[in-house]
Every structure is written in structure tokens, then in C-alpha cells.
Amino acid sequence: VSAAWQSPYLNVFKHFHVEEWKRSAKEGDVTTVMDKTLKGTVYRIRGSIPASNYLQLPRTSSQSLGLCGRYLYLLFRPLPRKYFVVHLDVATEENLVVRVSFSNLFREFKSTATWLQFPFICGAARGLLHDSTATASRRDLVGAAPADTRWTCLVLDLHYVLSLYLSRRYSHLKSIKLCSNLLVKNICTSDLLFEPGVTLSGSRRASPACIGAAPMPRDMAFPVPKGEKWHDHYDYIRFPPDGSRLPYDSIQGSCSSPAAGGHTSEELLCQLPQSVTLTKAVRERLSLVQQITGPKAVSVLWME
């Protein structure tokens, strides 16, 4: 199936007319609200039980989004002092469906042949994680979102995730399920890597390691006050981090965002995160996954 119609990027909410709830579904406390920071309408998903409060694309499990873009862009903000869960069902070229989940509810990385679960470390905790004097373990840092949590652009390299963790080849994104508690502006997919605060001229001057990054499209842009920098107000997380050859056991930013204000967008573009050392249990689990023979293929029905 040709994916030309998805190029250079696809605005998922706009394409599937989420607001009409004909090709999407909602359950529980899901509504639109005006966000003062973004100066626009966003979706708010809240509730004490994530499984009972969610926004889902497509409407039923028998359908598929059929989105082939390598990168998934989630523009969201965890609700302060709350937990959230996100599930992505992705199909491999072998017609196996793998669920990729991330949440600040998860205390540690877990994996099977068909499910990857990543702890998500929110903004305030990331500052502690990268503090060389901090003694808290990663399990201690995972938890409810801090009171000053910020809007975040999370970029997931789905091709790399399947290859790195399961030695599978990515085919397409089948479904998305956003569970309480969070605010969501939009979701986009693309084969292009977009970076906030980057201009065309800046990307051309970037070092060889940063070649290929493009300015954020309007559909993914966050408002930035005149004379200020994007990274002073928002978080940008790319997962897995660029240049990583080892699996990471949590999703987190490359630096504590407030400290990023002293750098230009081109400098931030080329910064690599600090390495995360996997625990022995995680290394053994990943080794086991590599030895597992994939289960019987699950058929994928394409959306009309």
C-alpha cells in the first residue's frame, strides 16, 4: 500500500477527524479545554482508572490506522500530581502486533515477545536523574507527574524501538490509546525528524551528526514568546536517544529542561543524553526476548 499520502507528515487528529468520534472512540472523562500555555484547544483525559478513561484511534480493534511513518510525535502534558498511560499497537513486517506502552505508573522496564513497557520519568525527576550527586534509584524517580510538569514533544522512533528491543522490522502503526491523566494537543507521524527551534538555515549549518533534522511544521509548533527560546518553556524527548546502540530502560529527556535555556537550538540538536545502565534483570530479560520464537502471526485489517 502506498504511503505517499502520509508524506511529509500526517496530522493524525485532523486526518481522522477525532472531534467527530466516528473513526475514534472515547471512554470516561474525555473533553476539550482551552489551554492557556498553547493558546488553543486541547483534549483533556482524566480519571482515577486509566483503563476506564481514554481516547482511542481507530474506533475498534478490528480496524487499523495503517500509518507507516517511522517517527511518532506525541504533543502532550501529563496532568500535575497524576499518572498516565499510553499504548501503541504496532505491526511488524511479519504481521505480528506488538504493544509499546509507556507510563509513569511503571516502576521498571518489562518485555515479552509482544509487549514492551517503559517507565516514563517526568520533567522534575529528570533533573535529579542527571545530577551526579543524586543517590535515588530510578525506581524512586518514577512516579506521579510533578506540579510544574511542562508541555512535551515526545518523538518515538518506532522502527528503531522494534529493531533494538525485539529484532523485528517495523511495518505500520495499528492503533493508539491515550489513557488518563494527560492533556493532548496532537499526534503526528512522519519519516522525517523534526526538531523544535530549528530553522532551515540552522539545519544546513548543523554538524554531520545532526544532518537530517527539519524545522517543526505548524501543526506541531508550540507558541514561544518573542525573544525567548523553545527549550525554556517546553520539553523535547527523543526515544531512543540519537546515537544510542544500547537499549534504555526508561523514557526520559536528555537533560533537565530549565538548564537547557543557555544553549542554542543547534547546540541542543547535537547533544547526546547520558547513558543509562541497564540492571542485570533487564539485560537478562532482553537476552531472553531475543531467543523467543515469535507467536503465531496476528492478522491486521486495514482501515477502509
C-alpha positions as CSV (number, residue, x, y, z in Angstrom):
1,V,0.0,0.0,0.0
2,S,1.4,3.4,-1.0
3,A,2.1,5.8,1.9
4,A,2.7,8.8,-0.3
5,W,-0.5,10.4,1.1
6,Q,1.2,10.4,4.5
7,S,4.2,12.5,3.4
8,P,5.9,14.7,4.5
9,Y,3.9,14.1,7.7
10,L,0.4,13.2,8.8
11,N,-1.7,15.1,11.4
12,V,-3.5,12.1,12.9
13,F,-6.2,14.0,14.8
14,K,-7.0,16.1,11.8
15,H,-7.0,13.3,9.3
16,F,-9.2,11.0,11.3
17,H,-11.5,13.9,12.5
18,V,-11.1,12.9,16.1
19,E,-13.6,15.6,17.2
20,E,-16.4,13.8,15.3
21,W,-15.9,10.5,17.2
22,K,-16.8,8.4,14.1
23,R,-13.3,7.0,13.4
24,S,-12.1,7.4,17.0
25,A,-13.6,6.5,20.4
26,K,-13.6,7.9,23.9
27,E,-14.5,6.5,27.3
28,G,-14.9,8.2,30.6
29,D,-13.8,11.8,31.3
30,V,-12.5,13.0,27.9
31,T,-13.3,16.5,26.9
32,T,-11.8,19.6,25.1
33,V,-10.5,22.5,27.1
34,M,-8.7,25.8,26.3
35,D,-5.0,25.7,27.3
36,K,-3.5,29.0,28.3
37,T,0.1,28.0,27.5
38,L,-0.6,26.8,24.0
39,K,-3.4,29.4,23.5
40,G,-5.6,26.8,21.8
41,T,-8.0,23.8,22.3
42,V,-6.6,20.5,23.6
43,Y,-8.0,17.2,24.7
44,R,-8.1,16.5,28.5
45,I,-8.2,12.9,29.6
46,R,-8.6,12.4,33.3
47,G,-9.8,9.8,35.8
48,S,-8.5,7.6,38.6
49,I,-8.6,4.5,36.5
50,P,-6.7,4.7,33.2
51,A,-8.4,1.7,31.6
52,S,-11.8,3.5,32.1
53,N,-10.8,7.0,30.8
54,Y,-9.2,7.1,27.4
55,L,-9.1,8.4,23.8
56,Q,-8.6,5.7,21.2
57,L,-7.7,5.6,17.5
58,P,-9.2,3.9,15.5
59,R,-12.6,3.3,16.9
60,T,-12.5,-0.5,17.0
61,S,-9.7,-3.1,17.4
62,S,-10.7,-4.7,14.1
63,Q,-9.5,-1.6,12.2
64,S,-6.0,-0.2,11.7
65,L,-4.6,3.3,11.3
66,G,-2.2,1.9,8.7
67,L,0.3,4.7,9.4
68,C,3.8,4.0,8.1
69,G,5.8,6.9,9.4
70,R,8.9,5.9,11.2
71,Y,8.6,8.7,13.9
72,L,5.5,9.2,16.1
73,Y,5.2,12.7,17.6
74,L,3.0,13.0,20.7
75,L,2.4,16.6,21.9
76,F,1.2,16.2,25.4
77,R,1.4,17.3,29.0
78,P,1.0,14.9,32.0
79,L,-1.5,16.3,34.5
80,P,0.2,17.5,37.7
81,R,0.5,15.0,40.5
82,K,-1.2,12.3,38.4
83,Y,-0.3,9.2,36.5
84,F,-0.9,8.5,32.8
85,V,-0.6,5.5,30.4
86,V,-0.1,5.4,26.6
87,H,-0.5,2.3,24.5
88,L,0.7,2.0,20.9
89,D,0.0,-1.2,18.9
90,V,2.5,-1.5,16.0
91,A,2.6,-4.2,13.3
92,T,5.8,-5.8,12.1
93,E,6.6,-6.9,8.6
94,E,6.0,-10.5,9.9
95,N,2.4,-9.4,10.7
96,L,3.0,-9.7,14.4
97,V,1.3,-7.0,16.5
98,V,3.5,-5.6,19.3
99,R,2.2,-3.3,22.1
100,V,4.5,-0.5,23.1
101,S,3.4,1.1,26.4
102,F,4.9,3.9,28.5
103,S,3.7,5.3,31.8
104,N,4.9,7.0,35.0
105,L,3.0,4.1,36.7
106,F,5.5,1.6,35.5
107,R,8.3,1.1,38.1
108,E,10.7,-0.8,35.7
109,F,11.1,-1.9,32.1
110,K,9.3,-5.1,31.2
111,S,9.2,-7.0,27.9
112,T,7.8,-10.1,26.2
113,A,7.8,-11.0,22.6
114,T,4.7,-8.9,22.0
115,W,4.8,-6.2,24.7
116,L,7.3,-3.5,25.7
117,Q,6.6,-1.5,28.8
118,F,8.8,1.6,29.5
119,P,8.7,3.7,32.7
120,F,8.3,7.4,31.8
121,I,10.3,9.8,34.0
122,C,8.7,13.2,34.1
123,G,10.5,16.6,34.0
124,A,11.3,17.4,37.6
125,A,12.6,13.9,38.2
126,R,14.9,14.1,35.2
127,G,16.9,16.9,36.8
128,L,17.6,14.5,39.8
129,L,18.4,11.6,37.5
130,H,21.2,13.6,35.8
131,D,22.5,15.1,39.0
132,S,25.8,13.3,39.7
133,T,25.2,13.8,43.4
134,A,21.8,12.2,43.4
135,T,21.5,8.9,45.3
136,A,17.9,8.0,44.4
137,S,17.4,5.0,42.2
138,R,15.4,5.1,39.0
139,R,12.6,3.2,40.7
140,D,12.4,6.1,43.2
141,L,12.2,8.7,40.4
142,V,9.3,7.1,38.5
143,G,6.0,8.4,39.9
144,A,3.3,11.0,39.6
145,A,4.0,14.0,37.4
146,P,5.4,17.0,39.3
147,A,3.3,20.1,39.9
148,D,5.3,22.1,37.3
149,T,5.2,19.5,34.5
150,R,5.5,21.1,31.1
151,W,4.2,20.5,27.6
152,T,6.3,17.9,25.9
153,C,7.1,16.8,22.4
154,L,7.8,13.1,22.6
155,V,9.4,11.6,19.4
156,L,9.3,7.8,19.3
157,D,11.4,6.1,16.6
158,L,9.1,3.0,16.1
159,H,11.4,1.5,13.6
160,Y,14.4,1.6,16.0
161,V,12.4,0.5,19.0
162,L,11.2,-2.7,17.4
163,S,14.7,-3.4,15.9
164,L,16.6,-2.6,19.1
165,Y,14.4,-4.4,21.6
166,L,12.8,-7.3,19.7
167,S,14.9,-7.6,16.5
168,R,11.7,-7.0,14.5
169,R,11.1,-5.0,11.4
170,Y,8.5,-2.2,11.7
171,S,5.6,-2.1,9.2
172,H,3.0,0.3,10.5
173,L,1.2,1.8,13.4
174,K,-2.1,0.0,14.1
175,S,-3.7,1.8,17.0
176,I,-3.2,4.5,19.7
177,K,-4.8,4.5,23.1
178,L,-4.2,7.6,25.4
179,C,-5.3,6.9,29.0
180,S,-5.7,9.3,31.9
181,N,-4.3,11.6,33.1
182,L,-3.0,14.0,30.5
183,L,-3.6,16.8,28.1
184,V,-3.0,16.2,24.4
185,K,-2.7,18.7,21.6
186,N,-2.0,16.4,18.7
187,I,-0.3,13.3,17.3
188,C,1.6,13.2,14.0
189,T,3.6,10.6,12.1
190,S,6.4,11.1,9.6
191,D,9.6,9.6,8.1
192,L,11.3,13.0,8.8
193,L,12.9,14.0,12.1
194,F,11.6,17.4,13.2
195,E,13.4,19.5,15.9
196,P,11.9,22.4,17.8
197,G,13.6,25.8,17.5
198,V,15.5,24.8,14.4
199,T,15.4,26.9,11.2
200,L,16.2,25.9,7.7
201,S,19.4,27.9,7.8
202,G,20.3,26.4,11.2
203,S,19.8,22.8,10.0
204,R,22.0,23.4,7.0
205,R,24.8,24.7,9.3
206,A,24.4,21.8,11.7
207,S,27.2,19.3,12.2
208,P,27.2,16.0,10.3
209,A,25.8,14.2,13.3
210,C,22.7,16.4,13.1
211,I,22.1,16.4,9.4
212,G,18.5,15.4,8.6
213,A,16.6,17.4,11.2
214,A,14.0,19.7,9.9
215,P,12.0,22.7,11.4
216,M,8.8,21.8,13.2
217,P,5.7,22.0,11.0
218,R,2.9,24.4,12.0
219,D,0.7,21.5,13.2
220,M,3.4,20.6,15.8
221,A,4.5,24.0,16.8
222,F,4.2,25.4,20.4
223,P,4.0,29.2,20.9
224,V,7.2,30.8,22.0
225,P,7.2,34.4,23.4
226,K,9.2,36.8,21.3
227,G,12.9,36.9,22.2
228,E,12.7,33.6,24.2
229,K,13.7,30.0,23.4
230,W,11.6,27.0,22.9
231,H,13.5,24.9,25.3
232,D,13.0,27.4,28.1
233,H,9.3,26.6,28.1
234,Y,8.8,23.0,26.8
235,D,10.4,19.6,26.9
236,Y,11.7,17.6,23.9
237,I,12.3,13.9,24.3
238,R,13.6,11.7,21.5
239,F,13.4,7.9,22.1
240,P,15.6,6.0,21.7
241,P,18.1,8.9,22.0
242,D,20.1,9.7,18.9
243,G,23.3,7.6,18.6
244,S,22.1,5.0,21.1
245,R,23.3,1.5,20.4
246,L,22.1,0.1,23.8
247,P,18.6,-0.4,25.0
248,Y,17.4,2.2,27.5
249,D,15.2,1.0,30.4
250,S,13.1,4.2,30.7
251,I,11.9,7.2,28.6
252,Q,13.4,10.5,29.8
253,G,14.8,13.7,28.5
254,S,18.4,14.2,27.5
255,C,18.8,17.0,30.1
256,S,16.8,18.9,32.7
257,S,15.0,21.4,30.5
258,P,15.5,24.6,32.7
259,A,19.2,24.2,32.3
260,A,18.8,23.9,28.5
261,G,18.0,27.6,28.3
262,G,21.6,28.5,28.0
263,H,22.0,26.6,24.7
264,T,21.0,27.5,21.1
265,S,18.7,25.1,19.3
266,E,21.6,24.0,17.1
267,E,23.6,23.0,20.2
268,L,20.7,21.2,21.7
269,L,20.2,19.4,18.4
270,C,23.6,17.8,18.7
271,Q,23.6,16.9,22.4
272,L,23.5,13.3,23.4
273,P,21.9,12.1,26.6
274,Q,23.8,10.5,29.4
275,S,23.9,6.7,29.2
276,V,21.5,4.6,31.2
277,T,23.0,1.5,32.7
278,L,20.6,-1.4,32.5
279,T,20.1,-3.6,35.5
280,K,21.1,-7.2,35.4
281,A,17.4,-8.3,35.4
282,V,16.7,-6.1,32.4
283,R,19.7,-7.4,30.5
284,E,18.7,-11.0,31.2
285,R,15.1,-10.2,30.1
286,L,16.3,-8.7,26.8
287,S,18.5,-11.7,26.2
288,L,15.6,-14.0,26.7
289,V,13.4,-12.0,24.3
290,Q,16.0,-12.5,21.6
291,Q,15.7,-16.2,22.0
292,I,11.9,-16.4,21.9
293,T,10.3,-17.6,18.8
294,G,7.5,-15.2,17.8
295,P,4.0,-16.4,18.4
296,K,1.5,-17.1,15.6
297,A,1.1,-14.0,13.4
298,V,-1.9,-11.8,14.1
299,S,-3.8,-10.6,11.1
300,V,-4.1,-6.9,10.6
301,L,-7.2,-5.4,9.0
302,W,-6.6,-2.2,7.1
303,M,-9.0,0.7,7.7
304,E,-11.2,1.5,4.7
